[in-house]
Amino acid sequence: MSPSFSPARRLIVVALALIATLVAASQAATASPSPSTAAAPRPAIPSAALPAAVAETASSRGHAKPKPTIVLVHGAFADSSGWALVTPALEAAGYPVIAFSNPLRGPQHDAAYLRAFLDTLEGPIVLVGHSYGGVVITNAATGDDDVTDLVYIAAYAPAEGESVQAMNALGGGHSDVTNHLVVRPFPGASEGDADAYIDPAYFRQLFAQDLPRSVAATMAGSQRPGALAALVAPSGEPAWETIPSWYMVAKNDRIIPPEAERVMADRADATTVEVSSSHVPMLSKPAQVVALILRAAR
């Protein structure tokens, strides 16, 4: 996705994101904890205690232990530019950040591609996935000792053998996105497979209803398609069974039902927050997204 901001507005939003980083260092995330937070193995740090916790972590690292590299993984109908407001804030906090380009061909293919990419990095890694990107990080991180934390931003966190289509029904949820897809062929596609885009006429109301119309229109026109096969392909062994996880539920999500997001967060024992956002909180609520990622990376 490629949000269309004027130069002046881009400076403003980046400045706000940087300010949000400073706020996140002295306060807990402003998002309200979901019921699953209480069951998480690593409960949310109270606001009053966060500054001391952050200071203690920074002191314990000293110069011997590098900060983790934060790898941001986009989902379908999007691209790496969707992290444009989050990236500068994380970098200002001193973290190396990479916005990974997700091939969007299917869970096993994309996870193998990401796993090979992660093998080129040195030191600890925090993996952040949005939407279908959550499927990719769930599979790519399995068995990778360098990945310290998984962060799901309105994302799929599949169990073994589960598909995207099946996850949309968790908790009694329902997604209408499959009724509004534009399908186009691509070379080398297996029988019955094709590239899927969200119909631009429905893109804003489904994907980004809380963003300006001009921004959503640009996103609709620049979206990267995902292979239809990725909707029904089974996921592999989930990394969240052994790696600490964090989850942001988007309460107004129309792509992944919020009910399904809560189920996935709960079964992964994720430290969970909820925000009033569309499917793209990294654009509509960047301060809260930055705050959650920083908590995972501390």
C-alpha positions in Angstrom: 0.0 0.0 0.0 1.3 3.5 -0.7 -0.4 6.2 1.3 -0.6 9.5 -0.5 0.6 12.3 1.8 1.7 15.8 0.8 5.2 16.7 1.9 3.9 18.9 4.7 1.5 16.3 6.0 4.2 13.6 5.8 6.4 15.7 8.0 3.6 16.2 10.5 2.6 12.5 10.7 6.3 11.5 11.1 6.8 14.0 13.8 3.7 12.7 15.6 5.0 9.2 15.3 8.3 10.2 16.8 6.6 12.0 19.6 4.5 8.9 20.2 7.8 6.9 20.7 8.7 9.2 23.6 5.2 8.9 25.1 5.4 5.1 24.8 8.6 5.1 26.8 6.9 6.7 29.8 3.4 5.2 29.6 1.8 1.9 28.8 0.0 1.6 25.4 -3.1 3.6 25.4 -5.1 0.7 23.9 -7.4 -1.1 26.3 -6.4 -4.7 27.4 -8.6 -7.4 26.0 -9.9 -10.2 28.2 -7.1 -12.5 26.9 -4.4 -10.3 28.4 -5.2 -11.6 31.9 -4.3 -15.1 30.8 -1.1 -14.1 29.0 2.2 -15.4 30.4 3.7 -11.9 30.2 1.0 -9.5 31.5 0.9 -5.8 30.5 3.3 -3.6 32.5 1.3 -1.0 34.6 1.7 2.5 33.3 3.4 3.7 36.5 6.0 0.9 36.4 6.9 1.2 32.7 9.6 3.9 32.9 11.5 2.0 35.5 11.2 -1.2 33.4 12.4 0.5 30.3 15.4 2.1 32.2 16.3 -1.3 33.8 16.2 -3.0 30.4 18.4 -0.3 28.8 20.8 -0.5 31.6 21.0 -4.3 31.5 21.8 -4.3 27.8 24.8 -1.9 28.2 27.0 -2.2 25.1 27.2 -6.0 25.1 23.8 -6.9 23.8 22.6 -5.3 20.6 19.0 -4.2 20.2 17.0 -6.7 18.1 16.3 -6.0 14.4 12.6 -5.4 13.9 11.4 -7.0 10.7 7.9 -5.8 9.5 5.9 -8.1 7.3 3.0 -6.8 5.3 0.0 -8.8 4.2 -2.1 -9.3 1.1 -3.6 -6.3 -0.8 -0.7 -4.2 0.6 3.0 -3.6 0.4 5.9 -2.5 2.7 5.0 1.2 2.5 2.2 0.5 4.9 4.8 0.7 7.6 5.8 4.3 6.6 4.5 5.9 9.9 5.8 3.1 12.2 9.3 2.7 10.8 10.8 6.2 11.6 9.5 6.0 15.2 11.1 2.6 15.8 14.4 3.8 14.2 14.3 6.9 16.4 14.1 4.6 19.4 17.4 3.1 18.3 16.2 -0.1 16.6 17.3 -1.4 13.2 14.1 -1.8 11.1 13.5 -3.7 7.9 10.2 -3.7 6.0 10.2 -7.1 4.3 8.6 -7.5 0.9 6.2 -10.5 1.2 5.8 -12.5 -2.1 2.1 -13.3 -1.3 2.3 -16.7 -3.0 1.2 -19.0 -0.1 2.2 -19.8 3.5 5.0 -22.3 2.8 6.5 -20.4 -0.1 6.4 -17.1 1.7 7.7 -18.5 5.0 10.6 -20.2 3.2 11.4 -16.9 1.5 11.3 -15.0 4.8 13.3 -17.7 6.7 16.1 -17.4 4.1 16.0 -13.6 4.5 16.2 -13.9 8.3 19.3 -16.1 8.0 21.2 -13.2 6.5 20.7 -11.1 9.7 22.9 -11.1 12.7 21.6 -11.0 16.3 18.1 -11.1 17.8 15.0 -10.5 15.7 11.5 -9.3 16.5 9.0 -10.3 13.8 6.0 -8.2 13.2 3.2 -9.3 10.9 0.1 -7.6 9.7 -2.9 -9.5 8.3 -1.7 -12.4 6.1 1.8 -11.4 7.2 0.9 -13.1 10.5 0.7 -16.5 8.7 4.1 -15.9 7.2 5.9 -15.0 10.5 4.1 -17.9 12.3 5.7 -20.4 9.9 9.0 -18.7 9.2 10.0 -18.3 12.9 9.4 -22.0 13.9 12.8 -23.4 15.0 14.6 -20.0 14.6 16.4 -19.3 17.9 17.2 -15.7 16.8 13.5 -14.7 16.8 12.7 -13.5 20.3 9.2 -12.2 19.9 6.3 -12.3 17.5 4.0 -9.3 17.2 0.6 -9.7 15.4 -1.0 -6.4 14.2 -4.6 -7.3 13.2 -3.1 -10.5 11.9 -3.7 -14.2 11.3 -2.0 -16.4 13.9 -2.8 -19.9 12.6 -2.7 -23.2 14.4 -1.1 -26.2 12.6 -3.2 -27.2 9.5 -5.4 -24.2 9.6 -6.1 -22.0 6.6 -6.9 -18.3 6.3 -10.4 -19.2 5.2 -10.9 -21.3 8.4 -9.5 -18.6 10.7 -12.1 -16.1 9.5 -14.8 -18.2 11.1 -13.1 -18.4 14.5 -15.3 -17.1 17.3 -18.3 -17.0 15.0 -16.8 -14.4 12.8 -17.5 -13.7 9.2 -15.5 -11.8 6.6 -17.1 -10.4 3.5 -13.9 -9.7 1.6 -14.1 -12.8 -0.6 -17.3 -11.4 -2.2 -15.5 -8.4 -3.4 -12.4 -9.7 -5.1 -11.1 -9.0 -8.6 -9.3 -12.1 -9.9 -6.6 -12.0 -12.6 -4.3 -14.7 -14.0 -0.6 -14.9 -13.4 2.1 -16.9 -15.3 2.9 -20.3 -13.8 -0.2 -20.4 -11.6 -1.4 -23.9 -10.8 -4.9 -24.9 -12.0 -7.6 -22.9 -10.2 -5.1 -20.4 -8.8 -5.0 -16.7 -9.7 -4.1 -13.3 -8.3 -6.7 -11.6 -6.1 -7.2 -7.9 -5.5 -9.9 -6.2 -3.5 -12.3 -4.4 -5.8 -11.3 -0.7 -5.6 -14.9 0.3 -5.3 -15.1 -1.6 -1.9 -11.5 -1.1 -0.8 -11.9 1.7 1.7 -15.1 0.4 3.3 -13.5 -3.0 3.8 -9.8 -2.3 4.4 -9.3 1.3 5.6 -12.6 2.9 6.5 -11.0 5.2 9.0 -8.4 6.7 6.6 -9.0 9.7 4.3 -10.6 8.8 1.0 -7.7 10.1 -1.0 -5.3 7.8 1.0 -7.5 4.8 0.7 -7.9 5.4 -3.1 -4.1 5.4 -3.5 -3.8 2.2 -1.5 -6.5 0.6 -3.6 -4.7 1.4 -6.8 -1.3 0.3 -5.6 -2.3 -2.9 -3.8 -0.3 -6.0 -4.4 -2.4 -9.1 -5.1 -2.3 -12.3 -3.1 -2.6 -15.8 -4.7 -6.0 -17.3 -4.1 -4.3 -20.6 -3.1 -3.0 -18.7 0.0 -6.6 -18.5 1.3 -7.0 -22.3 1.6 -3.4 -23.6 2.1 -2.8 -25.2 5.5 -0.3 -23.6 7.9 2.6 -25.5 9.4 3.8 -25.8 13.0 3.2 -22.5 14.7 6.1 -20.5 16.2 3.8 -19.0 18.8 3.8 -22.3 20.7 7.4 -21.6 21.7 8.0 -17.9 21.1 6.5 -15.1 23.2 3.7 -13.3 21.3 2.0 -9.9 21.3 -1.3 -9.2 19.6 -3.2 -6.0 18.6 -6.9 -6.6 18.0 -8.5 -4.0 15.6 -12.0 -3.7 17.0 -13.5 -2.3 13.7 -11.7 -4.7 11.4 -13.7 -5.8 8.3 -11.1 -8.1 6.8 -10.3 -10.3 9.8 -13.3 -10.5 12.2 -12.4 -9.1 15.6 -14.0 -12.2 17.2 -11.5 -14.3 15.3 -8.6 -12.1 16.3 -9.4 -12.5 20.0 -9.5 -16.3 19.6 -6.2 -16.3 17.9 -4.6 -14.0 20.5 -6.0 -16.1 23.4 -4.8 -19.5 22.2 -1.3 -18.0 21.5 -1.2 -16.7 25.1 -0.4 -13.4 23.6 0.0 -10.2 25.5 -3.0 -8.4 23.9 -4.3 -4.9 23.4 -7.3 -3.6 21.5 -7.7 -0.5 19.5 -10.6 1.2 17.7 -9.3 0.8 14.2 -9.9 -0.5 10.8 -7.7 -3.3 9.4 -4.7 -1.0 9.2 -3.9 0.3 12.7 -0.3 0.9 11.7 -1.7 3.8 9.6 -4.7 4.8 11.7 -3.2 4.2 15.1 0.6 4.3 14.6 1.4 5.5 18.1 -0.3 2.4 19.7 1.4 0.1 17.2 4.8 1.6 17.9 4.2 1.3 21.7 3.3 -2.4 21.4 6.3 -3.2 19.2 8.6 -1.4 21.6 7.3 -3.4 24.5 8.0 -6.6 22.6 11.5 -5.5 21.7 12.6 -4.2 25.1 
